[in-house]
Amino acid sequence: MSHHTHNTGPNISDARPVIRQLDEAAINRIAAGEVVERPASAVKELVENAIDAGATRIGIETAGGGKTLIRVTDDGCGIAPGDLALALSRHATSKIDGSDLLNIHTFGFRGEALPSLGAVGRLNITSRVAGQDAAQIRVEGGTMGAVKPAALRIGTVVELRDLFYATPARLKFMRTDRAEAQAINDVIKRLAMAEPSIGFTLRDVTGGGQGRVVFRADAENGDLFDALQARLARVLGREFADNSLAIDATRDGLRLFGYAALPTYSRGAAVAQFLFVNGRPVKDRMLTGALRAAYFDFLSRDRHPVAALFLDCDPELVDVNVHPAKSEVRFRDPGLARGLIVSALRHALAGAGHRASSTVAAGVLGAMTPEGAPDQGARIYQMDRPSLGARQAAYAAQAPGFAEMQNQFSGQLIEEPLGGPFGDTPPAQEPSLQKLPLGAARGQVHENYIIAQTETGMVIVDQHAAHERLVYEKLKRQMAENGVAAQALLIPEIVELSEGDAARVLEIAPELARLGLTIEPFGGGAVAVRETPAILGEVNAGAMIHDILDELADLGSSQSVQARIEAILSRVACHGSIRSGRRMRAEEMNALLREMEATPHSGQCNHGRPTYVELKLADIERLFGRT
């Protein structure tokens, strides 16, 4: 073979490149780049090791956002002195024997975490196995020291100082201490959700000493659901526990359990979605997409559901080895996992139509507490200083013309006793309030809010939001049965659009026809609306078409036809609902309440806002200090 000496490129010398085996230190530094992106990933690896070691209590201490110190202490099984050096060599692990990479039941299995950490920081491991002496080993920048005797009662302490000091370029990518500390907090919370039977304590010891406890969750006892709910209340807050539904569903070897929040308890960003596969916290686009799809009907596009969901299955059905940091997973049958999440959540949400979120009621009560209350003892009630308006109203009320006050209110119901205005006979028996979750209408204020009396308190209903949901569910039902009933317009309504918009709307004309909306081209960019959904009564067809166009633009083409139809239905329902500002007669109000009770999901309108707030008598009495 002749040896060409001419240069083929500016950076290629004429000597042939040599293939070398990288030395251990370089390999570990490369691995560290994948496994340990930031202090939080180091914390995750070390805490998962402690969990795999069977710990019941795990303490985590950090300083400088984990950059200067991470110390993880556990009461697990420990590492024997003879195994300490091996634990720090690459791809050495006690978790698997390498024969079956598909059947993995532990967090760790790659054997990369400890050697990677030793390659980029100063690592010190002290450990004791029951019945043996404690020992410790140090690694600095990839160089391992000798195993020395040490003092430790039980378990393992891993101390990692000066992360990335050996790879200064990586330090430049670190965020502020506060951001890194927040990321560590997040990692610990996720792991704490997955392991309710283990106690976790996270301390920030920046500046030395005992530091301060940032997060603490003691081990929970009890069965799976009780322990999980108690742990979630501790991690996500009591409010989440009060406003969430227990989920438990199984299909073809997959089991989904956990808690999902009511739509009225939603967030402005997808920050509170915690998904676990076989107990392992994952961030998986397919799973978060399924969660979004499950709430599709109940939340507007800018609100995000809150949930902590655990998907358990035979390890053979899911591959956790697709990513060095193990944050992604791959299902053998992704459609099955997705379908299970969507159907289980929709089923639970359908059953919880009348549990409007308690946070809504709590928020109302919070807003209604009497003002100027320095302390319970010396509370000054507002009533002690009546305003001018209140005084005038009071005088008017005491004056003979009591009836004059009526015209200030939208509508009121006054039950007259049977025996004339002053009879002694009891009032007419109305249906028992016990059987009516939303009670009996007592009046309407500001032409939009219906006040109803229930057995244990009162309900305030937003008539527009409530009716919007009722119309939407009716449209959906008709749609599923045989298409929405249409009514022909005497004179077709001509709607002027741009050429592009007209084309977009006409493209889905067959679907719209099933919705009871018949449109046809009318030359240029105009379309003629011939029929509208009967259920809506008289509508402004032009406004409806524009709304449908907005909806199509918002959804893009990514959504399925079904999802697009439902989104359009939701917009259409808006047009048919009783507007706020309309006076309702008593029987109309009661009919609305009865219909809400019979309709699934009527606890929130199509945008995830609550349709009613329920206040218990006990809460109202507490407001007035009558406890």
JOLINKA-V638686 format. One record per residue. N is the residue number from 1. PSI is psi in whole degrees, 0 to 359 (NA if undefined). Layout:
# JOLINKA-V638686
n: {N/N}
psi: {PSI/PSI}
This chain:
# JOLINKA-V638686
n: {1/2/3/4/5/6/7/8/9/10/11/12/13/14/15/16/17/18/19/20/21/22/23/24/25/26/27/28/29/30/31/32/33/34/35/36/37/38/39/40/41/42/43/44/45/46/47/48/49/50/51/52/53/54/55/56/57/58/59/60/61/62/63/64/65/66/67/68/69/70/71/72/73/74/75/76/77/78/79/80/81/82/83/84/85/86/87/88/89/90/91/92/93/94/95/96/97/98/99/100/101/102/103/104/105/106/107/108/109/110/111/112/113/114/115/116/117/118/119/120/121/122/123/124/125/126/127/128/129/130/131/132/133/134/135/136/137/138/139/140/141/142/143/144/145/146/147/148/149/150/151/152/153/154/155/156/157/158/159/160/161/162/163/164/165/166/167/168/169/170/171/172/173/174/175/176/177/178/179/180/181/182/183/184/185/186/187/188/189/190/191/192/193/194/195/196/197/198/199/200/201/202/203/204/205/206/207/208/209/210/211/212/213/214/215/216/217/218/219/220/221/222/223/224/225/226/227/228/229/230/231/232/233/234/235/236/237/238/239/240/241/242/243/244/245/246/247/248/249/250/251/252/253/254/255/256/257/258/259/260/261/262/263/264/265/266/267/268/269/270/271/272/273/274/275/276/277/278/279/280/281/282/283/284/285/286/287/288/289/290/291/292/293/294/295/296/297/298/299/300/301/302/303/304/305/306/307/308/309/310/311/312/313/314/315/316/317/318/319/320/321/322/323/324/325/326/327/328/329/330/331/332/333/334/335/336/337/338/339/340/341/342/343/344/345/346/347/348/349/350/351/352/353/354/355/356/357/358/359/360/361/362/363/364/365/366/367/368/369/370/371/372/373/374/375/376/377/378/379/380/381/382/383/384/385/386/387/388/389/390/391/392/393/394/395/396/397/398/399/400/401/402/403/404/405/406/407/408/409/410/411/412/413/414/415/416/417/418/419/420/421/422/423/424/425/426/427/428/429/430/431/432/433/434/435/436/437/438/439/440/441/442/443/444/445/446/447/448/449/450/451/452/453/454/455/456/457/458/459/460/461/462/463/464/465/466/467/468/469/470/471/472/473/474/475/476/477/478/479/480/481/482/483/484/485/486/487/488/489/490/491/492/493/494/495/496/497/498/499/500/501/502/503/504/505/506/507/508/509/510/511/512/513/514/515/516/517/518/519/520/521/522/523/524/525/526/527/528/529/530/531/532/533/534/535/536/537/538/539/540/541/542/543/544/545/546/547/548/549/550/551/552/553/554/555/556/557/558/559/560/561/562/563/564/565/566/567/568/569/570/571/572/573/574/575/576/577/578/579/580/581/582/583/584/585/586/587/588/589/590/591/592/593/594/595/596/597/598/599/600/601/602/603/604/605/606/607/608/609/610/611/612/613/614/615/616/617/618/619/620/621/622/623/624/625/626/627}
psi: {121/148/110/130/350/150/132/348/162/328/6/114/171/351/139/136/145/136/123/155/126/150/161/317/317/318/315/325/323/315/322/327/329/320/322/90/329/170/321/324/328/317/315/311/316/320/322/322/317/319/315/334/5/26/150/340/130/126/134/127/136/154/145/42/25/353/322/329/137/123/124/122/130/165/36/198/342/169/133/149/319/341/354/315/321/322/335/2/154/142/30/128/152/359/320/165/2/353/330/98/354/343/76/125/4/166/308/154/351/339/31/340/305/312/325/316/321/337/338/0/187/112/135/120/126/133/155/128/140/134/358/170/154/152/162/159/148/145/132/120/37/354/124/136/185/158/128/156/153/176/123/140/317/150/214/143/122/128/125/115/151/60/136/12/331/346/76/331/326/330/328/337/354/148/188/160/321/319/319/321/322/319/322/316/315/316/316/321/317/315/325/326/322/339/73/339/2/139/136/139/125/124/146/112/26/130/5/179/196/337/192/148/122/322/138/134/114/157/137/144/182/180/173/309/318/314/317/318/318/318/319/324/323/321/314/353/153/322/321/315/321/334/26/161/138/136/134/107/148/143/125/49/359/139/131/124/167/204/138/138/155/151/330/345/65/172/162/354/162/52/338/53/116/117/138/138/119/43/359/123/129/155/103/124/322/318/318/327/320/321/316/316/325/328/8/318/341/350/143/169/338/9/147/139/159/131/154/106/139/125/118/138/172/130/336/337/356/139/118/6/27/358/133/324/2/30/349/155/162/125/146/324/84/324/324/314/315/313/321/316/311/312/320/318/318/323/314/320/324/323/348/25/325/6/71/146/136/337/329/311/318/321/319/312/321/319/337/357/141/140/175/51/88/314/164/322/311/53/132/114/145/330/342/337/79/144/169/313/318/321/316/317/322/318/317/322/326/339/162/326/56/327/338/336/337/319/358/347/153/312/143/155/124/118/124/135/159/316/57/179/328/24/162/352/148/153/163/141/118/165/144/135/340/323/359/101/325/6/194/137/139/350/172/134/150/32/22/338/124/130/125/150/128/178/323/12/220/159/137/120/135/105/325/311/318/315/326/316/320/314/318/313/324/315/318/320/312/318/315/326/294/35/156/135/133/155/136/140/140/313/118/143/127/126/121/126/172/160/314/315/317/317/319/319/319/333/326/17/319/320/319/326/324/338/5/13/105/121/153/158/147/35/141/224/14/151/149/129/115/324/145/161/128/323/338/347/212/127/162/99/322/312/323/316/317/321/320/321/317/316/315/319/319/316/331/191/3/330/154/162/317/314/322/319/315/322/321/318/318/318/317/320/325/321/334/357/157/121/155/153/10/130/139/143/161/312/329/317/312/322/320/316/316/321/322/320/328/352/133/153/18/1/344/151/181/349/9/6/150/147/340/160/133/129/125/149/320/319/318/319/324/324/322/12/26/63/NA}
